[in-house]
Structure formats: structure tokens, C-alpha cells
Amino acid sequence: MNKKLVLFSELALAIAGVFVFRGLWMLLDRVAFMHTTPALWLSLVFGSAVTVWALNCLLKQEAE
């Protein structure tokens, strides 16, 4: 694939990720439950678990 196209695609993916993140953030702000302490803890635990899993997958891939 053309290097310029790959670079443009990666840039587009990064920018699109910002919009997805912002949209999800704004939607979760509208849900009253997400403003409670248990929901914040659940969000923190879930986000941490997904982060650890993703980093583990990347490190395994790098080792191969």
C-alpha cells in the first residue's frame, strides 16, 4: 500500500477516535446513573481491566 495512504489512514483513525471518545463521554454524561459513586468505581475497574488486557496482548504480539 502507498505510504502516503497509510499515513493518511492512520491520521484519520486517530482523529475519528477523538470523536468517538467525545461522543461516548457526552452520552455517558447524560445517564444519571453514571454520576453515582458505584458507577464511577465500576467504570474505573472496567477501564483498568481492559487496559491491562490490551497491553498484555500487545506485549505478547511484540514478543513473537
Contacts in CASP RR format, 6 or more apart in sequence:
PFRMAT RR
TARGET T0000
AUTHOR 0000-0000-0000
METHOD contacts of the structure
MODEL  1
MNKKLVLFSELALAIAGVFVFRGLWMLLDRVAFMHTTPALWLSLVFGSAV
TVWALNCLLKQEAE
28 34 0 8 1.000
33 39 0 8 1.000
34 40 0 8 1.000
34 43 0 8 1.000
END
